[in-house]
Amino acid sequence: NNISLTGGGGDVSFIIGNSFESGTGRGTIKSEQPSEVQNFVQIMQHPIGVTTTAKHLGYTSDPEMDKQRFETGVDHAFAIEKTLFWGQRAQKNVGLFLGKFEQWWTGGVHDFISTNAVDAGGALTQSEFSSFLIQSTKYAKAPVVFASERLYEGLTQWAETKLELVRNETTLGMAVAKYMTPYGDIIKVMPHRELLIDALNKYGFCLDISELEYRFLAGLDTHVERDIQTPGDKQHIDEFRTWFGLKIGNEKRHGELFNITSISNA
């Protein structure tokens, strides 16, 4: 059925449903138009090591190497996380000669989001943030807001905002707040450490977690390659290595808010 509504701007016609004659056959199957989205697998490496001399002089020991492995492992995981947010998709073809090989960079969510990329234009109001959420969650199934310090500050300042802070085993110990939209939808909000630093404090993301997928080559997820020093070198070297990428899904299910210079209570 088509319905026409008359208003100040003229007649507007749109489809509200369908109707079939009794005894007729099947209707038209709804079709989808899939779009191809390509991303690359990036190789990330973080080495650790000590010299043979230092090890045998007692300046370091296996417990110290274990400590270095732990700290470097954290740095390695954090670098992957930053790449999943801010990575820029790229490929460099240099040919397989003279020891030079192809190189790839995986694109992060910032590199893919375009439909719901909203410029706050300076001072962000609660009304503007609510509009951003409504736009970004229109097709989302499991939206989560990753907030910078400035954005999270706004959520706690706005008079009508009610944030319920949750920290338990289901959140892996992380502080997760719940925000209610004007339509009554409950959306999780995470103050994200990578979005807290000064250079990126103007950003916020609303991501549909059901559409994101961390991908890696079979057998090449994060692991430690041990004793990779060149034979004859007087040192002991291990290295964290990961072949990884990001599957973004439908970018219309995600949103990015940028250029938040301050918070307005207007």
ABEGO torsion letter per residue (X at the ends): XBBBBBBAAEBBBBBAEBBBBBGBBBBBBBBBBBBBBBBBBBBBBBBBEBBAAAAAAGABBAAAAAAAAAAAAAAAAAAAAAAAAABBBBBBBAEBBGGBBBBBBBBBAAAABAAABBBAGEBBBAAAAAAAAAAAAAABABBBBBBBAAAAAAAAABAABBBBBBBBAAAGGBBBBBBBBAAGBBBBBBBBAAAABAAAAABBBBBBAAABBBBBBBGABBBBBBGABBBGBBBBBBBBBBBBBBBAEBAAABBBBBGBABBBAX
